[in-house]
Structure formats: C-alpha cells, structure tokens
Amino acid sequence: MAEGKSKLKPADGAKTDDAQRSRRRKPRPKMLRPDGHEKKLRSEKQREEEEKESAAEAAPEAVGEPAPPPDAVEPDPQLTPQQAEQARKRYLLKRFWISGRGYWGRRGDKLALPFTFGLLVLICANVGFQYGINVWNRAFFDAIEQRDVHTVYTLSAVFLPLVAGSISLVVAQVYLRMTIQRRWRSWLTTAVIARWLANGRYYQLNLVAGDHTNPEARISEDLRIATESPVDFIAGVLSAFLAASTFIVVLWTIGGALTLPLDGSNLTIPGFLVITAVIYAAITSTSMVVIGRHFVQLSEEKNQTEAEFRYVLTRVRENGESIALLGGEEEERSGIDNTFGQVLRRWALLTGQHMRTALVSQGSSLFAPVVPVLLCAPKFLEGSMSLGEVMQAASAFAIVQAAFGWLVDNYPRLADWNASARRIASLMMSLDGLERAEESEAFGRIRHGKTENGAMLSLDDLSVTLNDGTGVVKETEVEIEPGERVLVAGESGTGKSTLVRAIAGLWPWGGGSVNFHAGRRLFMLPQRPYIPTGSLRRAVAYPAAADNWTIKKINAALDKVGLDYLKDRLKEEAPWDQTLSGGEKQRLAFARLLLHCPDIVVLDEATSALDEKSQDRMMETVIHALPKVTIISVAHRAELEAFHSRKITLERREGGAKLVSDVELMPKKRRRNVFERALWGSERRNGERRGGTG
C-alpha cells in the first residue's frame, strides 16, 4: 500500500529480499516420526503422499500453497489514533489481496486464468444477445403498429433462438462464475489452514495479542464470503459497464434531441434519454452511498458478534459434563443470553440500514420502466418516433439504469465482503507475525537441535518467556540420559507446564536451546487428552492412522490400561470425548503410548484424574512395557516419586522460575541404559547445589 494513501510503512528491519523472505523455515522437533518402526508406522514419504491424496479428494479443484508473509508494516507515528485505525483497515484489504491474488499466479490454480478468460468471453457474448433482443423489440412492435402479420410471425420464430442463446450463455456464465468461486475458496482455505496449523501456530495464537479471535469462524465463514463476492462484483461491474456502453449508444441514436418550448423560444436537449438515465442513476447511487455509509462498520460488528455467539455455544457443548455436574446452567444461560443480545442489537441496527436501502432500491425499480415511456410519449404522439422505437428506448433505458444502479443493488453485499475480507486479513496478519518471528534473529526464540554426547535430552541455558519478554523460566541447564525417569516438581504457577510446551516446541519465546538425541521420537500425554471424532479405534491410535495396528494389538493395549470392557466397541462411532470420563481418557492416552512405543514421553499431569491405585498401575505398566523409554513427568503427587529416578524442582524467582534442586530418587548404577546425573553448569556448581538442597 502506498505510504501516501495508507500512512502505513514497512517496519524497521523488515526483510525486502524475496530470497530472504522465502528461505526455509526453522523446523521444531517433530513428534511420533518413525525410526526403525516401519512395520508399525508409515514412513514419512508415505504419510506425505497420503496427505496430498486426502487433500486432493477433499478439494479436487485446487490445493493452496502458502506464500511467504509480506513485509511488516507499521502506522505513521504522526497519525492520530483514528487515522491510524483507518489506515489499518485500508491495509487489511490490501493484505487480503496479497494472498488472494496468488490464485491466479504461479503458486495458484492452473485453471484459474482459462476459467476467468472464459467467463469474460461469456459476459461479452451475453451483452451481444441483449442487444439482439433489444433490436428485436423495435422490429416486433413496429410490425404490430403496422399490422404486418408476416413480419410478426417471422420475428416470433426468431425470438426463440435469441432467448435460447441468451439462457444458455447465462447458465454457462453461472457455472464458470461459481466454479471460480469454489476453486478460489478451496485454494485460499487450504493455504490459510496450512499456515495456521504449521509449527503450532494455531496454539500460539492463543498466547499473543491481536485481532484473530475465533479463527475457525474466519476460515469457514468469512473466507467464503471474501472469495465469493469479488467474483460476483467483477463479473457484475464488467457486465454493467458493457451494457451501459452499448445501450447508451442505442438511447442516443433513438432518442435524439428533445425540444421544449420555453418563454417563446425552444430549448433543445441533445441525447435527452442518456442525460436522464445518467441523472437518474446518479441520484439513486448517491442516495444509496449516503444512506448506507455505516453498512461496513455494522456488518463487521454483526459478523464478530455472530462468531462470538457460535463460540459460546461451542464451549457449552464441549464442557457439558463439567457444567452439568456443577449445575451451571443458569449462569451459562445468562452468558448465552448476553451474547445473543449483542447479536440482536447489531441486527436491529443493520435492519435500519436495510430498510433505508430498500426504500431507494424499490423506488428506483418502480420508476425506471415508466420514466423513458413518459419521456418518449411527446415524440410518439407527434409522430416523430414509432412504437417500436419507444419500446426499444424503454428496454435500453431499463438496461442502462440497471447497469448504473448496480451499486444500489449490491452495496449491502459489498459491505459484507469488506467486513469479511478484513477479518480474514487480520488472521493472516497475526500468522504473518508468527511466521516472521520464526525466521528473524531479532526475536527471542528457543532453538532446537541435536545432542552431541549421547544424552536423550538436554536443555542448554534454556529461558522461557512470554511473547512480550516477561520471564517464566530462566537459566535452565539439564541433561537427561536414555532410560532416565525425571520428575519435575514445584508450586503451581512456577512454569512447569510452560517448560513442557517449550520442550515440545509449542512455546517458541525465550532463549537457549532444547536438544534431542538424533532420530528419537517424542510423545506427549497432556492432562486433558484429545479425543478425535470417529470410531474408538481411531481415538486409541491417534495421532497415527487407525489401521496402523491390528485389532488384536489395540485390544492388548486396552487390556493393559484397564479398558478391556471397551474392546467390543472399537468400530463404534460415538461422541467419545463426551462419553468417556476423565480417568478413562487418561487411560486411553496411556494405551496410545503403549502402541506408539516412543523414545521419550512427557507426562503433563497425565494421571491427575486417576486414583492412586490406578496411577500406580499405569506407571508400572509403562515401565514394564517400555523399559528403555525416557520419561519426563510434571506432577504434584508425591507418590509418583517411587516411579522416577530423579526429581528436579522449580521455584518461583524474580524474573522467572529457576531450577533449585536436582536429587537422585534411586541409587545410581554404573550400567548401560540406566540413570545418569543431570549436568547443569560445571561439576563443582552441581556439587554445591546438591549439598545446599539435599
């Protein structure tokens, strides 16, 4: 966007080199990737091919390819807050087109340009048929006026091919227009979702400030409107322009000049029908713009409140059990009513806008057919214009008026598109910021690499911060050997779960590095396991495909975690997320662990919903079934110490929590694949810390 128009300029340090912008993203460690388990898990290449095939099946028209984010922009500091907000809104429309126009580029759909060209040809041809029907009107009514029976019958026969041709062109035009809309939506939706899901950005959006609330509504609803309306607008504008250009000539030719007596002299108005059509359209269009000037803002507010209302209802459905157990129906009803009240208030304001625009639109549609007949009546009565010319002029005037009045009929849709395009562009800008942060060295980012001394996991001078730089965990140096079982303890709020997210690569802000043994696979067990939709077999196998394991192996895993009573329901599709209890979900997560056989497993309060006896059984099962697995547990229960070889403790400090204790929970044995000490800093500092905290 030009600086003189938008007052937005590239931010300091923004990259301008396309090669720099498109360089390879820094990958975070991937989880659950095969390493010598070809029989159990599909290879990476097979997975990529299957993902492409499934994407092609879901959207056979086009698969979007994400483009590098544009340069960052910032408002001119000399602007007032109101001017800066207006500049931001203008830039949002530009940001939408930066990504949207890629559909017709080298990263886009190969059929986009042929289909677009075909649509333009059909629009031109349809205007030609409109002109043919207009000429037919003149000839037909002239024949009626002259009582020429032969000509009337001949023209009646000609009318059928004209109508058939016009209808065929309109049908073909609708097909191409909607096909372009569908394929464009498919391409752009796929591209946005790919960026949204990449590197955990869908999760990170919850942690950063910005206008990106309810991304699911923006992707599903706003993106649909944002890709449908521009095609309609461009086709409508082109059709209106061609029709207006063609039939203005017709009006000028037929109408000629109108002579009016004025104070003993004559006033001649050349092209009076054209002048009248232009004035008439200017009045209606200006009235629409003035009356509907608040349409865009009200549409934005209405769309936002609708998205918030859907989100509130979704939250109630997802947390139905907790709400029911607590008896929170009345409070939820109050929240729903309040949100729905906001929707109704926005609708009431929008209703007023629609009423005023309907007044202009309906009045215009009623006057348009009558005005040309009244203007041509004097010439017809004096004999200088035939009936056919009057009817041709009336038809041409209506077409010109419809072309000029295109804005009158489509202003509400234009406002809806404006609001939707800005909402999806706001999400794109938030994703741009996360993507630039992944590439830039100026941001504090946690690095991910490989260990060099055979350790399974090492945290080297790791600091975890919020995206604004506020410290959460600082100066963490830990080394975990293969087979060790480490318990991370500390008071609530010391950043234990945040540290786990940093290890998994979901939390990017901070410093230092997280290093894994080359080729090893990480598996996470959160406190609230995710249960996908579909069959129970799919839920147990997640995140791998359900057919990666036989029914027999899945049944064996369920037996070990105490869910044997669900074996007969593996193929049953049900709302398992709502059906299973919290303890059953955590047991199911342990069944997943046994199936995937990872090298490192992180348990983030993974047994909090289990009683002590069930918890002991789960830990014993994992240790027995996966004796070489490295375990990192985050928990508050002291009973878990019996299943771990080390315990490290986080303590809240100024500037962020810090590791203050690292103690052995089991005697250390000098044997391969058994527990080794953590190394933080030098051995001397390690001994001093142990002596001070033991």
N, C-alpha and C positions, 0 to 999 in steps of 0.2 A: 504494500500500500504506500502510495506516495506520501512523503512526510508533510508536504504542504496541505494535503487533504485530511489525513487522518491524525496528524500530530503524533504518530507512533513511529519510533525509530529503532533500528537494531540495538540490542543491549550491548554494553561494553563486553568485549571478549567473545562475542558470538562468532561462530565459525562461518566464513563465507566461501571456503573452498569446498566444492562438491565432493571432491575426493575425501576430504576430512569428514564431511557430514555422513558419507556413506561407508565409512570404514567399519570393519567387523565389530559387532557388539562384544563387550566383555562377558563371557558366559559365567553364570554361577554354577556351582556343582549340581549336577543332576542327580535325582534320586531314582532308585529302582531301575538301574540300567544293567543289562546282562554282563556277566564276567565269568565265562565258563559254565553258564547255566542254559545252554542253547535248547536243551530239551524242555526246560520249564518255562522260559520266557522267550518271546520272539526277539529276533535280532533288531538292532536299531534300524537297519535298512528296511527290513520287512515292515516295521512299525511306520516308518515314514511313507512307504508305498501305500500301506493300508489307510493312513490318514488322508493321503491325497485322493485315493479311490472313494473313501467315505465322503470327503468334501465334494467330489465331483458328483456323487449320487445325490447328495443333499442339495447342491446348487449346480446343476449341469451347465447352466448358461455361462458362468464366469467365476473364477476364483481370484479374489483380490490379493495383490501383492503389496505389502506395506512399503511406503516410500520413506526416505529419511525425513526427520522433522525439519521444518523451516527454521531459519534463524530466529532467535529470541528477539522480541520487541518490547519496548518499554515506553510509557507515555511521556510526552514532552513535559518536563518539570514546570514549565511556565503556564501550563493549562490549569484551569480551575477544576475542582473535583467533578463538576457537571460536564465540563468539556472533555475531561479525561474519560468519563464514562461513555460519552457519545463516541469518542474516538475508539474506545474498546469495542463498542457494538459494531462500528463500521469494520473494524479489523476482523471481527468474528465472521462476518460474511465472506471476507477475503480468505480467511483461514479455511472455511468450508470448501471454497472453490480450489484452493491449493491442492487439497486431496481429491475432491470430486472430479476435477477435470482430468485426473490421471486415467479415468476410464477410457478416454479417447487417445491416450498416449501409448508409449512403448511398453509400459507395465500393465496396460489395460486389456480390454476385450478385443480380440482381433475382428469381431463382427460389429463393433461399435460404429466405426466410420461407414461401412456399407449400409447398415440399417439406417443411420442418420441421413445419409445421402438419399436413400430410397424414400424416406419419409418426406424430405423436402420436395422430391420429384412428384410424389402423390399430392402434396398440398398445391403445387403449381397446376397440376392437371385438374384438380378439383375446382380451382378458380376458373379454369377454362370451361369446364362444364357448366358452372354457374353463369358464366357469360352466355353460353349457348342457350340455356334455359331463359335467360333474360331477353335475348333476341327472339326466341320462340314466343314469349309473351306478347311482344309487339306485333309480330306477324299474325298470331292467332286472334287477338282482339280486333285487329284491323279487318281480318276476314269476317269476323262476326258483325262488325259495324257495316261492312259492305254486303253482308248476306251471301258471301261466296261459299257455297256448300262444298264444292270440290276441294278448295284450299283448307277449309275447316277439317274435313276428313283426312286429308293428307298430313296436315300438321298434327292431328291427333295420333296418327300412326308414328310420326317422327318423335312424339313426346315419350313414348315408351322406351326406345333405346337411350334417349337422353337421361331419363330417370334411372334406368338400369345401370348405365355407365357411372352416373353420379353416386348411386348407392354402393356400387362395387368399389369405387375409389374411397368412399368414406369408411367402408368396412376394412379395406386393406390398410387405410391410414390408422384406424383404431388398433389393428393388430400390430403394426410396426411401432406405434407410439407406446403401447403397453408392454411390448416386448423389450423395447429400450429401457423403459422404467424398471421392469423386473430384473433385467440383466445388470443394470447400473446399481440397483439396490443390492443385488447379490454380490457384485464385485466390491462395493464400498463396505457393506456389512462385514464381509469376510476379512477385509483389510483391517477394519477397526477392531474386530474381535481378536484378530491375530496380535495386534499391538496391545490390546487390553489384557490378554492372557499371558503375554511374554514376560518372563523374568519376575513373575509375581506382582505385576503392576496392578492387577485387579484388587490385590490385597493392600498394596502400598497406597492406593488412592484414599483408603480409609484413614491414613495416617498423615496426610498432607492437606494443607488448606487450598481452597479453590472452588470454582463453580462446576462441580462434577457430581453432585448428589444424584441418586437414582440412575446410575449408568445403564441399568437394564432397560428402563423406560426410554432413555435417549436412543439406545441402539435399536430397540424394536419399533417404537412408535415415531419418534422424531426423525430418525433416519429414513423411515418410509416416506413421510411427508416431504422431507428435504430432497429426496430423489424423484418423487412422482411429480411434484408441482413444477419444477423448472422445465421438464419436457413439455408439459401442458402449456406453460407460459410461452416458451419459444415457438412451439407449433401454432399457438393462438395468435401471437404477435405477427408471425410471418404471414399467416393466412389473412389476418386483418389488414396488414399492410398491402398485400397483393390485391385483396378485394377492394380496398379503398382506392388504390391507384387505378384499378381497372374501371370501376364504376363511377368514379369522379369524372373520367373522360366521357362516359355514357351520359351522365347528368348534364355536363357542359354542352355536349353535342345536341341532346334532345331539347333541353330547356331553353337554350339560347339566352336572349336578354328579355328582361321584363320591363315594360314601360308603364310608368304610373303617372297620372295627371297630378300636378302639384302647383297650386296658385296660378293657374293659367298656362303653365308650362308642363313639359313632360320630363319625368325623371327616369332614366334608363339604367337598369341594374344588370350588367353582363354576368352570365353564369349564376343567375339568382338561386337556382336549386343547389349548386355547390356551396355558395356562400351560406345559404340557410342551413345546410347539413353541417357545415363546419361550426357555425354559431351554436346550433342546437347541441352538437356533441361537446363543445367547449363548456356550455352551461352545465350539462349533466355531469361531465367528468370533474369539473371544478367543484361542483356541489358534493360529489362523492368524496373527493380528496379532503375537503373541509370538514364534512360530516364525519368521515371515518378516520380522522387523523390520530385517534387514540387506539385504533384497531390493533396495531402491532404490540403495544405495551400490554393491552388487556389480553391478547392471545398468549403472550409469553407468561403472564401471571396465571392464566387459566390452565395452560399446559403444566406449569410447575405444581400447582395445587392438585391437579389430577394425578400427577406422578406421586406426590406425597400421600394422597389418599390410597392409591394402589399399594404403596409401600407399607402403610399402617395395616391394611387388611392382610397383606402377606405375612407381616410379623405376627399377627394374631394366629394365623394358621400354623406357622412354623413353631410357635411356642404354646400351642393349645394345651398341652399337658400341664405345663407349669402354671398357666393362667387358671385352668380348671381346678388344680389342686389347691391353689391359693384363694380361690373364689374371687378372682379379679375381674369378673365380667362387667360389673358396673363401672369400674374405673376405665376398663378398655372401651366400654360403650361411650363413656364421656369423651375419651380421646378421639374415637372414631367420629362421634357427632361433631366435635370441634373442627376436625379436619374436613369433614364433609360440608360443614357450614361455610368454610373458606371457599370450597368449590362452588357452592350455590351462590355465594356473594359475587364471585368472579363471573359466573354465568349470568347473574342478574345485570351486571354492568355491560357484559357483552351483548345481552339481549337488547338493551337500549341502542347499542351501535347497529345491530342488525335491523332493528325497526327503522332507524333513520335511513340506512342504506336501501332498505326495501322500498321506502317511500320514493326515493329518487329512481330506483330501478323500475318499479312498477309504473310510475308516472311516465317514464321515458318510453317503455314498451307500449303504452296505450296511445301516446301522442304520435309516435313515429310513423305508423301506417297512414294516419289521417293528414298530417301536415303536407306531404307532397301532392296529394289529391286536391287539397284546398288551394295550394299554390298554382297548380296547373289548370284548375277549373276555369279561370278567365280566358285563357288561351283556347281551351277546348270549346267554350261557349261561343267565342268569336270565330271559330273555325280554323285557327292557325295551328292547332295541334289535334291529331287524331286520337281516337280512343286507345289504339294500340300504343301510341307514344305516351299517353297518360299512364297506362298500366306499366309500361316499361320504366318510366320515370319513377313510379311509386315503388316498383320492385328494386330498382337501383338505389333509390333513396334509403329504403329499409336496409339493404346490404351495407351501404356506406355508413349509415347510422349504427348498425350492429358492429361494424369494424371500429368506428371511432369510440363506440361505447363499450369496447372490450374491457377497459379498466373498470367501468361501472359494474359489470357482471362478475369480475374476478378479483376485485380489491380485497374482499374477505379472505379468499384463498391465498392471495399474495401476502397478507398479514400473517396467516398461519404458517406459510413457508418461511417467512422472515424469522418468526419466533423459533420454529423447529431447527432451522439451519444454525441459528446462534447457539441453541442448546447442545447440538451435536458438536459444533465447533468448540464450545467450552470444554467438553470432554476431550476433544482432540488436543487442545492446548495443554491440558493437565498431563496427558500422556506424552506430549512433546517435552514438557519439563522433566518428567521422569526419565525419558529416553536420553535427553541431553546430559542429565546428571550421570547417567551410566557411562557416557563417553568422556565426560570432562574430567580433567585432573584438578580443576579448581574446587570441586565439591569434596567434602569429606566422605569417602566411600570405603567400605570394608573390602579388602582384597581377598580373593580366593585362589588357592594354589595347591601344590602337592608337597607332602612332607619329604624330607631328604634323608632321614635317618631311620626309616623303618617304622616310625610311630604311626598308629592308625589315625590320630587326630592331634593337631597342635594349634593352640591359639597363641599367636605371637604378637605381644604388645597390643592386644585387642581392646578397643574402646568402642562402646556403643552409645550413640547419641540420638536425640530426636532430629527431625529434618531442619530445625532451627538452631541446632548446635548444642542444645541442653544435654548435659551428660546423664547417662543412665548407668552404664558400667564403664570402668576405666582401668587401664593398665593391667590387663589380664594376660598372664602367660602360663599356659598349661600344656602338658604333653601327656597324651593317653596312649598306652601301648595296646597292641592287639590282645583281645581277650579280657581287658580290664572292665570292671563294672564300677562306675563312678556315680556317686550320689551328690547332687548339687542342692544344698540347703540354704536357708536364710529366711528372714522375715518376709511377710507379704509386702510387695512394693519395692523389693530390692533389685528387681530386674531379672529374675531367674528366667521367666518365660521369654523376655526380650532377648536374653542371651541365647536361648534355644533357637529363636527365629533367626538370629544373626548367624548361628552355625548352619542352619538350613538354607541360608541365602535369601530369606524373605525380607530381612531387615537390612537395608543397604547402607544406612547412615552410620558413620563412625570412622574409625581408623584401625590400623594394624591389619592382620590377616588371619584367615581361617584356612588351614591346610589339611587335606585328607590324603591318606595313602592312595597311590595311583591305582585306579581300576576298582576301587572299593565302592560298595553301594550303601546308601543311607536310607533308613526307613523311619518315618515319624509316626508316633502314636500320641495324638493330642488328647486333651481331657474330654473333648466332645467329638467323637469320631464322626466323620462324614459318611452318611448312608445314601448312596445314589438311588435314583428311581429305577424301577425294573424288578427283576427277579432277585430272590435271596442269594442265588448262586453268584450273580453279578456283584452283589454287595460284599460277599465274602472275598471274591477275587480282586476287588478294586484296590489299586488303580490299574491293574492288568485286565486283560480280556477274560471273560468267564470261562472260555474254553481252553485256557492255558493249562488247566488242571482237570483231571478226570473227576467224576462224581465220587469215586472211591477215595481219592486223596482229600477232597474237600470234606467228605464225611469224617475222615480220620482227624482232620484239623478241628472240626466241630466237637468231636468226642473229647479231644484233649482239653478243650477250654470249657467243657460242661454245657455245650449247646446241642447235645445229641438229639434232643427232642424236636429240633428243627430240621433234621435231616430229610424228612419226608416232604418238606415244603420248599426245597431248593429251587424248583422250577416255578414256584408260585410268585406272581407279580402282585405286590401289595404296597401300600404306603409304609414301608418298613421303618422309615425314620420316625413315624408316629406310633407304630405298633410295638417296637422293641423298647424296653426300659433302658434307663441309663446304664445299669450294670450289664445288660445283655449287649448293648452297643459296644461297651469296652471289651467284653469277652470276644465279640465278633472281630474287633480290631486285633486282638491277640491271635485269633485264627488266621487273619491276613498275614501277620508277622511270621507265623509258622510256615505258611505256604511260600512266601517270598524269600525266606532264608537270606536276609541281608547280612552285610559285614558289620554295619554299625546301626544301632537302633537307639532312638532318642525317645524317652518316655516322659511326656509333659503332663504330670498328674494323671497318668493313664490308668491308675487303679483307684481313683478317688471315689467312684461310685460303687466299689466292691466292699464287702465286709472283710474283716481281717483274714478269715479262713480262706475266702475266695482269692484274696490278694496273694496270700502265701502260695496257693495252688498255681496261680498264673505265673508267678516268678519262678517257682520250681519247675514248671513245665517248660518255660523258655530256656532256663539254664540247662535242663536235661536234653531238650531237643536241639538247642543251638549252643553247644558248649564253647565254641570259639568266637561267638558273637561279642562285640564290644558294646557295652550298654552305658548310656548316659541318662540318668534319671533326675527329674526335677519333682520333688515331693516334700510334703511337710511331715508325713508319718514317720515316727522314729522306728517303727517295726521294720521298715524297708532296709535299715542298715544291715540287717542279717544277710541280705542278698547282694551286698555290694562289698567291693574290696577297698574302696577309698571314699572319703567324704570331703568335699570342698565346700566352704561356707562363704556366702556373700554377706557383706554388712554394708548398710547404707552409710555413705560418707558425703561430705560436701563436694559437689562436683561430679557425683556419681558413685554407685556402689563399687566395692572392691573386694577381691578375694583376701580373706584374713586367716583362713585356716585350711590346711590340707593334711589329713590324718589317714593312716592305714587302719582299715577296719578288720583286716585279716592278716595273718602272718605272711610276710613276703617270701616266696620261694624262688630260688635261683633255678628256674626251669623254663624251657621254651614255651611261649604262648601263655605264660602266666603273668601275674600283675607286676608292674614296674612303678617306680616312683614318678610323681609329676616333677617336671623341671620348670621352676619359674626363676628366671634370672640365673645367678651363679649358685653353685652348691653351698657356698658359705651363707648367702642370704636365705637359702632354703632351710639350712640347719637352724639359723637364728629364729626364723619364723616358727618352725616346728617347736623349738624349745620354748618360745613365748606363748604358744597357744595350746601345747599338749598338756 
